[in-house]
């Protein structure tokens, strides 16, 4: 959303004559990501204790190797004051640079910087409605691709770890689909870059229409897109990929007064329950399968069938994003 020429002013609902008799409700509190993740991420806090850690069982989950599976808990007393407790983390919890003693609640003031482990830093702040809206708009601009409106590559790589962990808890695997528009350079050369931009937006629209709530889709770069899908089997992953390919092949697109028919090639890799693979390995395998799809005639889905060299186990010191 372009905020230029769309300046908004938030007015107080309390009239000046009523200010003396009405008490303003407390502003909602947030933890905002400063370092160690997607900067600007807003984590809203409620009245209940908020658990922080690398495990999916926490209120908020962080994919950083130095954050313990169950790292710290933030809670409020009867007077509304915030207290942070390190629950026995391996690499420590810090408030404004001071390391907390394990299992001893420490007061947290507005504006405090909370550090979990070696690199993850959050700021504890309150936001009024105007500040919250501004913060969300800035965050959306940071994580979205300007042309297509899809998530960008950085956000995809940040979120694929949490998606993988949620899949493991549901006994599901993860499929990576690398989607590339066929002969995109030819479209630009014959019809112009405006037509190319139109095609990119239309392909993105079809990809959004093909997603479910738990899917993750992004523009990976140029004319290449990427999907991350929770799946129960390789067959299910191939079926989803074929559905996307057929949907795009049947979609008529219009640019500069001309009708264009666009196809895509899709490389697919999969990590299933009991058959873990590294996320970087999954992306590389899908990319190689995409290259094979291009070599073999385009407009097709090619799965990667490379088995892992060894079963990988997750440990407290392992990178939580490394294994899916």
C-alpha positions in Angstrom: 0.0 0.0 0.0 1.5 3.3 -1.1 1.0 5.9 1.8 2.0 8.8 -0.4 -0.9 11.2 -0.6 -2.8 9.1 1.9 -1.8 10.6 5.2 -4.0 9.5 8.1 -4.5 11.3 11.4 -5.7 9.3 14.4 -8.1 11.4 16.5 -8.7 10.7 20.2 -12.3 9.5 20.8 -12.3 11.5 24.1 -13.4 15.1 23.9 -11.4 17.7 25.7 -14.2 18.3 28.2 -14.3 14.6 29.0 -10.6 14.1 29.6 -10.8 14.7 33.3 -13.5 12.0 33.8 -12.3 9.3 31.5 -9.3 7.0 32.0 -7.6 5.9 28.9 -7.3 2.1 28.4 -3.7 0.9 28.6 -1.9 0.6 25.3 -1.2 -2.9 24.0 2.4 -4.0 24.5 4.6 -5.6 21.8 8.0 -7.2 21.3 9.5 -5.9 18.1 12.3 -7.7 16.4 15.5 -5.6 16.3 18.1 -8.1 15.4 18.4 -11.9 14.8 15.3 -12.3 12.6 13.0 -10.4 10.3 13.5 -6.8 11.6 10.3 -5.1 12.5 8.3 -8.3 13.2 5.6 -7.4 15.8 4.7 -9.8 18.5 1.7 -8.7 20.5 1.5 -9.5 24.2 -1.6 -10.4 26.1 -2.4 -10.8 29.8 -1.3 -14.4 29.9 2.4 -15.4 30.3 4.2 -15.4 27.0 6.8 -18.1 26.5 9.8 -17.5 24.2 12.0 -20.1 22.7 13.0 -22.3 19.7 10.4 -25.0 20.2 7.0 -24.8 18.5 5.3 -25.2 21.9 6.2 -21.6 22.8 3.9 -18.7 22.4 6.5 -17.2 20.1 9.1 -19.3 18.3 12.5 -18.1 17.2 14.8 -20.0 14.8 18.2 -19.1 16.1 20.7 -21.7 17.1 21.7 -19.9 20.3 18.0 -19.7 21.6 17.0 -22.7 23.7 13.9 -24.7 23.0 12.3 -23.2 26.1 14.2 -20.0 26.8 12.3 -17.4 28.8 8.8 -16.4 30.0 7.4 -12.8 30.1 4.5 -12.3 32.6 2.6 -9.6 34.3 1.7 -9.1 38.0 -1.5 -7.7 39.4 -0.3 -4.1 39.0 0.3 -4.7 35.3 4.1 -4.7 35.6 6.1 -6.9 33.3 8.6 -9.5 34.5 11.0 -11.6 32.5 12.3 -15.0 33.7 15.1 -17.0 32.1 13.9 -20.6 32.5 17.3 -22.3 32.4 18.5 -21.4 28.9 21.9 -22.5 27.6 23.1 -19.1 26.3 21.4 -16.7 28.6 18.7 -14.0 28.7 19.7 -10.3 28.9 17.7 -7.1 29.7 19.5 -3.9 28.5 22.8 -5.8 28.5 22.5 -7.4 31.9 22.4 -11.1 32.1 19.5 -12.6 34.1 19.9 -15.1 36.8 18.1 -18.4 35.9 14.5 -18.8 37.3 14.6 -15.3 38.9 11.9 -12.8 37.6 13.4 -9.5 36.5 11.4 -6.3 35.9 11.1 -5.1 32.3 10.4 -1.5 31.6 8.9 0.0 28.4 11.7 0.5 25.9 13.9 -2.3 27.4 15.9 -4.4 25.0 15.6 -8.1 25.5 18.3 -10.4 24.2 17.8 -14.2 23.9 21.0 -16.1 23.3 23.8 -14.6 21.4 22.1 -12.6 18.6 18.3 -12.3 18.9 17.2 -8.9 20.2 13.7 -7.7 20.9 12.4 -4.3 22.1 9.6 -4.1 24.6 7.3 -1.2 23.6 3.7 0.0 23.7 2.0 1.2 20.5 -1.0 3.4 20.0 -3.3 2.7 17.0 -1.4 5.1 14.7 2.0 3.8 15.7 0.8 0.2 15.3 -0.6 0.9 11.8 2.6 2.6 10.7 4.7 -0.2 12.1 2.7 -2.8 10.3 2.8 -0.9 7.0 6.6 -0.6 7.2 6.9 -4.3 8.0 4.7 -5.2 5.0 6.9 -3.1 2.7 10.0 -4.9 4.0 8.7 -8.4 3.5 6.7 -8.0 0.2 7.9 -7.9 -3.4 6.8 -4.5 -4.8 5.7 -5.8 -8.2 3.8 -9.0 -7.4 2.7 -8.4 -3.8 4.0 -11.9 -2.8 6.5 -12.3 0.0 10.1 -11.7 -0.9 13.0 -14.2 -0.8 14.3 -13.0 2.6 11.0 -13.4 4.3 10.5 -16.8 2.7 13.9 -18.0 4.1 13.0 -16.6 7.5 9.7 -18.3 7.7 10.4 -21.7 6.2 12.0 -22.9 9.5 8.8 -22.3 11.6 6.7 -23.9 8.9 9.0 -26.9 8.9 8.7 -27.2 12.7 4.9 -27.0 12.6 4.8 -29.7 10.0 6.9 -32.0 12.2 4.5 -31.5 15.1 1.7 -32.6 12.8 3.7 -35.5 11.4 3.8 -33.9 8.0 6.6 -33.4 5.5 7.6 -30.3 3.5 7.7 -29.9 -0.3 9.6 -27.2 -2.0 8.4 -26.1 -5.5 10.7 -23.9 -7.6 8.5 -22.3 -10.3 10.0 -20.6 -13.3 8.1 -18.9 -16.2 9.0 -20.5 -19.5 10.6 -18.3 -22.2 10.2 -15.1 -20.1 13.0 -13.3 -21.9 11.1 -13.9 -25.2 8.0 -12.3 -23.7 10.0 -9.2 -22.7 11.8 -9.0 -26.1 8.6 -9.4 -28.2 6.1 -7.6 -26.1 8.1 -5.2 -23.9 8.9 -5.1 -20.3 5.5 -3.7 -19.3 4.0 -6.9 -20.7 6.6 -8.9 -18.8 5.6 -7.1 -15.6 1.9 -7.9 -16.3 2.8 -11.6 -16.7 4.7 -11.6 -13.4 1.7 -10.1 -11.6 -0.7 -12.5 -13.3 1.4 -15.5 -12.4 1.7 -14.3 -8.8 -2.1 -14.0 -8.7 -2.6 -17.6 -9.9 0.0 -18.8 -7.3 -1.9 -17.0 -4.6 -5.2 -18.6 -5.8 -3.4 -22.0 -5.5 -2.3 -21.6 -1.9 -3.8 -22.8 1.3 -3.6 -21.0 4.7 -0.6 -23.1 5.8 1.3 -22.7 2.5 4.1 -20.2 1.9 4.7 -18.6 -1.5 7.2 -16.0 -2.5 8.9 -14.4 -5.5 12.4 -15.9 -5.4 14.0 -13.6 -7.9 13.4 -12.5 -11.6 10.8 -14.8 -13.1 11.3 -17.5 -10.5 8.8 -18.2 -7.6 9.0 -20.6 -4.7 6.4 -22.6 -2.8 6.7 -24.4 0.6 3.8 -26.9 1.1 3.0 -29.1 4.1 2.5 -32.6 2.5 1.9 -36.2 3.7 3.5 -37.8 0.7 5.6 -37.2 -2.5 2.5 -38.1 -4.5 0.5 -35.3 -2.8 3.3 -32.8 -3.5 3.4 -33.8 -7.2 -0.4 -33.5 -7.5 -0.3 -30.0 -6.0 2.5 -29.0 -8.4 0.7 -30.4 -11.4 -2.4 -28.5 -10.4 -0.4 -25.2 -10.3 1.2 -25.9 -13.7 -2.2 -26.7 -15.4 -3.9 -23.7 -13.8 -1.2 -21.4 -15.3 -1.2 -23.1 -18.7 -5.0 -22.6 -19.0 -4.9 -19.0 -17.8 -5.2 -16.4 -20.6 -3.3 -13.3 -19.8 -3.7 -9.9 -21.5 -0.9 -7.4 -22.0 -0.7 -4.4 -24.4 -4.0 -5.5 -26.0 -2.6 -9.0 -26.8 -3.6 -12.3 -25.3 -0.6 -14.4 -24.0 -0.5 -18.0 -22.9 2.2 -18.6 -20.4 3.5 -21.9 -19.1 5.9 -22.7 -16.2 8.4 -25.4 -15.3 8.5 -26.7 -11.8 11.2 -28.5 -9.9 10.1 -30.3 -6.7 11.9 -31.7 -3.7 10.4 -33.2 -0.6 11.3 -34.0 3.0 8.9 -36.5 4.6 8.3 -37.7 8.2 11.2 -40.0 9.1 13.2 -38.8 6.1 14.7 -35.5 7.2 16.7 -33.2 4.9 18.3 -29.8 5.3 16.3 -26.8 4.1 19.2 -25.6 2.0 19.5 -29.1 0.5 15.7 -29.1 -0.3 16.0 -25.8 -2.1 19.1 -26.9 -4.0 17.4 -30.2 -5.0 14.3 -28.4 -6.2 16.5 -26.0 -8.2 18.3 -28.9 -9.9 15.0 -30.5 -10.7 13.8 -27.2 -12.2 16.8 -27.1 -14.5 16.0 -30.7 -15.6 12.4 -29.6 -16.4 13.8 -26.9 -18.6 16.1 -29.2 -20.4 13.4 -31.8 -21.1 11.0 -29.4 -22.8 9.5 -27.0 -20.2 5.9 -26.9 -19.1 6.3 -29.9 -16.8 6.9 -30.9 -13.2 10.1 -32.8 -12.3 10.5 -34.3 -8.8 13.9 -34.7 -7.2 14.4 -38.2 -5.9 17.7 -37.9 -4.2 17.7 -39.7 -0.8 19.6 -38.1 2.1 23.0 -39.4 2.9 22.3 -39.8 6.5 19.5 -39.2 9.0 19.9 -35.9 10.7 19.0 -35.4 14.4 18.0 -32.2 16.0 19.9 -31.2 19.2 19.7 -28.3 21.5 22.8 -26.8 20.0 21.8 -27.5 16.3 20.4 -24.9 14.1 16.7 -25.3 14.2 16.3 -24.1 10.6 18.8 -26.7 9.4 16.6 -29.9 9.5 13.1 -30.4 8.2 
